[in-house]
Amino acid sequence: MEHWRPEPPIENAVAISLTSKFKTQAESFVSYLVKTGAWFGWGRLITMCACIPLVGFGAFFLLRTPAPPVEASLTYASTVVSSGPREDSQVPTTVATVSIHVAGNVLKPGVYEMPADSRVVDAIRIAGGANAIADLNAINLANRLNDAQQVYVPAVGEKVPPSSNGLSAGGVGTGSAPNSVEYPININSADVALLDELPGVGPSTAQAIVTYRDQNGPFASVSGLEDVPGIGPAKVAAIQGLVTT
């Protein structure tokens, strides 16, 4: 009498089938390798397998970026000798100065301390500049200054004493000789040389005044100068207080 046996589960059958199939393929692959090795030669095959890693390592070694040399990271002392003076050897320098008294027709008269190589024009500038009635043509603006010197700026037509006309205490002059012309000038009696002393009036203008006066008679007033060729209202206004008729 035959006994009944339960059939194996389906999962076990599938697993057994896959295992059998994998084993068959593995045996086939091993058989293929054995045949290939026998055909190619086992010595050649082993040599080729050994050479492939060596070739790869050699290529990596040759193509890699070389490391920077050790010398590039070292700090070297400078061999350039500095030509400038050292800070601890610098000696403070002092600039020579002079004390100047600026007086007369300037905006800010007073005593000023200035560099020793300054000139009269620098003294007038530091005193605020000349005012509207100053006669800068009466002094020499280019003269050098001396210590304890007085620079006096006269007004137009002012007679300046020799002791005040830009003379220093030591007697060194910074200005021109004192103006000897007495103002106001009579334009009906003055000659060319005297009219030439007026500010803004040169020899040609002075000659034109004399020529016009000789041809047309004396001037009735100072404003009559506007009729002289080359003289306009601005020039007449500039010499208004310096002339008379």
C-alpha positions as CSV (number, residue, x, y, z in Angstrom):
1,M,0.0,0.0,0.0
2,E,1.6,3.4,-1.1
3,H,1.7,6.1,1.5
4,W,0.8,9.6,0.5
5,R,3.7,12.2,0.7
6,P,3.1,15.9,0.8
7,E,4.5,17.8,-2.2
8,P,7.4,20.3,-1.4
9,P,6.5,24.0,-1.3
10,I,6.8,26.0,-4.5
11,E,9.4,28.4,-3.0
12,N,11.8,25.5,-2.3
13,A,11.4,24.3,-5.9
14,V,12.2,27.7,-7.3
15,A,15.3,28.0,-5.1
16,I,16.5,24.6,-6.1
17,S,16.0,25.4,-9.7
18,L,18.0,28.7,-9.5
19,T,20.8,27.0,-7.6
20,S,21.1,24.3,-10.2
21,K,21.1,26.8,-13.0
22,F,23.8,29.0,-11.3
23,K,25.9,25.9,-10.7
24,T,25.6,24.9,-14.3
25,Q,26.6,28.4,-15.6
26,A,29.6,28.5,-13.1
27,E,30.8,25.2,-14.3
28,S,30.5,26.3,-17.9
29,F,32.4,29.6,-17.2
30,V,35.2,27.7,-15.5
31,S,35.4,25.3,-18.4
32,Y,35.6,28.2,-20.8
33,L,38.5,29.8,-18.7
34,V,40.3,26.5,-18.7
35,K,40.0,26.1,-22.4
36,T,41.0,29.8,-23.0
37,G,44.0,29.4,-20.8
38,A,45.0,26.3,-22.5
39,W,44.7,27.9,-25.9
40,F,46.4,31.3,-25.0
41,G,48.9,29.8,-22.7
42,W,48.9,30.0,-18.9
43,G,52.2,31.7,-18.8
44,R,51.1,34.5,-21.1
45,L,47.8,34.9,-19.2
46,I,49.6,35.2,-15.8
47,T,52.1,37.7,-17.2
48,M,49.4,39.8,-18.7
49,C,47.5,39.9,-15.4
50,A,50.7,41.0,-13.6
51,C,51.6,43.7,-16.2
52,I,48.2,45.4,-16.2
53,P,48.5,46.7,-12.6
54,L,52.2,47.7,-13.2
55,V,51.3,49.7,-16.3
56,G,48.5,51.5,-14.5
57,F,50.7,52.4,-11.6
58,G,53.5,53.6,-13.9
59,A,51.0,55.8,-15.8
60,F,49.6,57.3,-12.6
61,F,53.2,58.1,-11.4
62,L,54.2,59.8,-14.7
63,L,51.0,61.8,-15.2
64,R,50.4,63.0,-11.6
65,T,51.1,66.7,-10.7
66,P,54.5,66.9,-9.0
67,A,54.6,68.4,-5.5
68,P,56.2,71.8,-5.2
69,P,59.8,71.8,-4.2
70,V,60.6,72.4,-0.5
71,E,62.7,75.5,-1.4
72,A,59.6,77.3,-2.6
73,S,58.1,77.3,0.9
74,L,61.2,78.7,2.5
75,T,61.5,82.4,3.5
76,Y,64.7,84.1,2.4
77,A,66.2,87.3,3.9
78,S,66.3,90.3,1.6
79,T,69.7,91.1,0.1
80,V,68.7,94.7,-1.0
81,V,70.4,97.4,1.0
82,S,67.9,100.2,2.0
83,S,69.2,103.6,0.8
84,G,66.8,105.6,3.0
85,P,67.7,106.7,6.5
86,R,66.6,104.6,9.4
87,E,63.7,106.0,11.5
88,D,65.7,106.1,14.7
89,S,68.5,108.0,12.9
90,Q,66.4,110.8,11.5
91,V,67.3,114.2,12.9
92,P,64.5,116.8,13.2
93,T,65.2,119.8,11.1
94,T,64.1,123.4,11.9
95,V,63.2,126.0,9.3
96,A,64.9,129.4,9.8
97,T,62.3,132.2,10.3
98,V,62.3,136.0,10.5
99,S,60.0,138.3,12.3
100,I,58.6,141.0,10.0
101,H,56.4,144.1,10.8
102,V,54.0,144.8,8.0
103,A,52.4,148.2,8.2
104,G,50.7,150.8,6.1
105,N,47.9,150.1,3.6
106,V,47.4,146.3,4.1
107,L,44.3,144.6,5.4
108,K,45.9,143.0,8.5
109,P,48.9,145.0,9.6
110,G,51.0,143.4,12.3
111,V,54.1,141.4,13.2
112,Y,54.4,138.1,11.4
113,E,56.9,135.2,11.5
114,M,57.9,134.0,8.1
115,P,60.5,131.8,6.4
116,A,63.9,133.4,6.1
117,D,63.9,133.2,2.3
118,S,60.6,135.2,2.0
119,R,60.2,138.4,0.0
120,V,58.3,141.7,0.4
121,V,55.4,140.3,-1.7
122,D,55.1,137.4,0.7
123,A,54.9,139.7,3.7
124,I,52.1,141.7,2.1
125,R,50.2,138.6,1.2
126,I,50.4,137.1,4.7
127,A,49.1,140.5,6.0
128,G,45.9,140.0,4.0
129,G,47.0,141.8,0.9
130,A,47.0,145.5,0.0
131,N,43.9,147.6,0.3
132,A,42.2,149.7,-2.4
133,I,44.4,152.8,-2.0
134,A,47.8,151.0,-1.7
135,D,50.5,152.0,-4.2
136,L,52.4,148.7,-4.7
137,N,54.5,150.4,-7.4
138,A,56.2,152.5,-4.8
139,I,58.0,149.6,-3.2
140,N,60.1,146.8,-4.5
141,L,58.0,143.6,-4.1
142,A,60.9,141.3,-5.0
143,N,63.4,142.3,-2.2
144,R,64.3,139.7,0.4
145,L,63.3,140.1,4.0
146,N,65.5,140.5,7.0
147,D,64.8,139.8,10.7
148,A,63.2,142.7,12.6
149,Q,62.4,144.5,9.3
150,Q,59.4,146.8,8.7
151,V,57.6,146.6,5.3
152,Y,55.5,149.7,4.8
153,V,52.9,149.9,2.0
154,P,52.1,153.5,1.1
155,A,48.9,154.9,-0.3
156,V,48.8,156.3,-3.8
157,G,50.3,159.8,-3.7
158,E,51.6,159.4,-0.1
159,K,55.0,160.8,0.7
160,V,56.8,158.2,2.7
161,P,59.7,159.1,5.0
162,P,62.9,157.2,4.3
163,S,62.8,155.5,7.7
164,S,59.4,154.0,6.9
165,N,59.6,153.2,3.2
166,G,60.3,149.5,3.6
167,L,63.5,150.0,5.5
168,S,64.6,147.5,8.1
169,A,66.0,148.3,11.5
170,G,69.5,147.5,10.1
171,G,69.1,150.0,7.3
172,V,68.6,147.5,4.4
173,G,65.9,148.8,2.1
174,T,63.1,146.6,0.7
175,G,61.3,149.3,-1.2
176,S,62.1,152.0,-3.8
177,A,63.1,155.5,-3.0
178,P,60.5,157.7,-1.4
179,N,58.1,159.3,-3.8
180,S,58.9,163.0,-4.2
181,V,55.8,163.9,-6.2
182,E,53.4,166.2,-4.5
183,Y,49.7,165.5,-5.0
184,P,47.3,166.5,-6.3
185,I,48.9,167.2,-9.7
186,N,47.4,170.1,-11.7
187,I,46.6,168.7,-15.1
188,N,46.5,172.2,-16.6
189,S,50.1,173.0,-15.7
190,A,51.9,169.6,-15.3
191,D,54.3,168.5,-18.0
192,V,54.6,165.0,-19.5
193,A,57.1,163.8,-16.9
194,L,54.9,164.8,-14.0
195,L,51.7,163.4,-15.5
196,D,53.6,160.1,-16.1
197,E,53.8,159.8,-12.3
198,L,50.1,159.2,-12.0
199,P,49.1,155.5,-11.6
200,G,47.9,153.9,-14.8
201,V,49.2,156.8,-16.9
202,G,52.2,156.0,-19.1
203,P,54.3,158.3,-21.3
204,S,52.0,158.0,-24.3
205,T,48.9,158.9,-22.2
206,A,50.7,161.8,-20.5
207,Q,51.7,163.1,-23.9
208,A,48.1,162.8,-25.2
209,I,46.9,164.9,-22.2
210,V,49.4,167.6,-23.0
211,T,48.6,167.6,-26.7
212,Y,44.8,167.8,-26.1
213,R,45.4,170.6,-23.6
214,D,47.5,172.6,-26.0
215,Q,44.9,172.2,-28.8
216,N,41.7,172.7,-26.8
217,G,42.8,174.9,-23.8
218,P,42.8,174.1,-20.1
219,F,40.6,171.5,-18.6
220,A,37.5,172.9,-16.8
221,S,37.3,169.9,-14.5
222,V,39.0,166.5,-13.9
223,S,36.2,164.7,-15.8
224,G,37.3,166.6,-18.9
225,L,40.2,164.0,-19.2
226,E,37.6,161.6,-20.6
227,D,37.7,163.6,-23.8
228,V,41.4,162.7,-24.2
229,P,42.0,159.8,-26.6
230,G,42.9,156.7,-24.7
231,I,41.4,157.8,-21.3
232,G,38.1,156.4,-20.2
233,P,35.9,156.8,-17.1
234,A,37.6,154.0,-15.3
235,K,41.1,155.6,-15.6
236,V,39.7,159.0,-14.6
237,A,38.0,157.5,-11.5
238,A,41.4,155.8,-10.5
239,I,43.2,159.2,-10.4
240,Q,40.3,161.3,-9.2
241,G,41.9,162.2,-5.9
242,L,45.4,162.7,-7.3
243,V,44.7,165.4,-9.9
244,T,43.1,168.9,-9.9
245,T,42.5,171.8,-12.3
